[in-house]
Amino acid sequence: MKLNIAAFTLAFGIWWGGSVFLLTWCLILMGADPEMLGVLQTIYIGYAITPLGSIVGLVWGLLDGAVGGAILAWLYNLLAGRFATAQG
C-alpha cells in the first residue's frame, strides 16, 4: 500500500502547525515560563509565547510539518515498494 504524498503532506502540516498553535496557547493561559519553548524560538523566526507568536508558530509549523510529512511519505513509499518486490 502506498501513501498519497499530497494528502500526507497536508495532514502532517496541519497536525504540526496546530500542535504548535495549541501548545503556545496552553502556555499563555497557564502563565508558563517563556523559556519552555526556547528551542522553537531559535528555529522559528519571529516565534514567541504570545498571541501573535502563536500565529507565527502556526505558519512555521504548517511549513515545517508539510516538508517533514512529504519526506516521510516519500520515504515510506520508497521502502514499501522495495520490500514488496523483495517478498515476491
N, C-alpha and C positions, 0 to 999 in steps of 0.2 A: 504494500500500500504506500502510495506517495502522498506527501503533503502538498496542498495548494500553497505555493510560496507567497503569493499576494495576500491571501486570506490570513495566513500565519503571521506575516509581517504586520498587517493592520491590527490583528488581535493582540500581538505581543506589545506593539507600540501603545495601544490603548491601555493595556494592563499596567505597563511600567509607568507611563505618564500619569495615569490615575492613581497609582500607588504613591508616587512622589507627592502628588497634589494632596491626597488624603492624609498621608503621614505628616506633611507640613502643617495642615490644619489641626491635626491632633496635637502636635507640639505647640501650636499657637494657643489653642484652647486650654491646654494643661499648664501653660506657662513654663514650659520646659526650657532648659538651658540651650541657647542658640548654638552652642558648640556640639550639640548632639549629632547634628548632620554636617559637621565641619568638612567631612570628605566630599560631600556633594557640592559644597561651596567652592572647593578647589577644582572640581571637574566641570560644573555647570556655571558658565559665566553669567553673572547677574543674579544668581540664586541666593536667597536668604530666607530665614524663618520669619516671613512677613506675608501679608495677603498678596502683595504684588509678587513676592518671591515664589508663592505657590503657583501663580500663573506661569512665571518663567520656568519653574521646575516642571510644570505640566508640558510645556512646549519642548524643553530639552529632553524630558522623559519620553515623549512621543517619538522624537527623532532617534534617540539612543535605543529605545526599545524596538523600533522598526528595523534599524540596521542590525541589531542583535538577532531579532526574530528571523530576518531574511537569511542571515548567515546560518543560523541554526536549522532552518527548514531546508536550505540548500544542502547542508552537510548531511542531514538525515536522509534526504532523497538520494544523495550520492552513495552513502553507506548501505541503505536499504536495497538499492539496485545491485550493488556488488555482492551482498550476502544472498540475495535472491537467486542470482545466477550461479553462485558457488554451490548452493544447495541443490540446484537442478530443477 
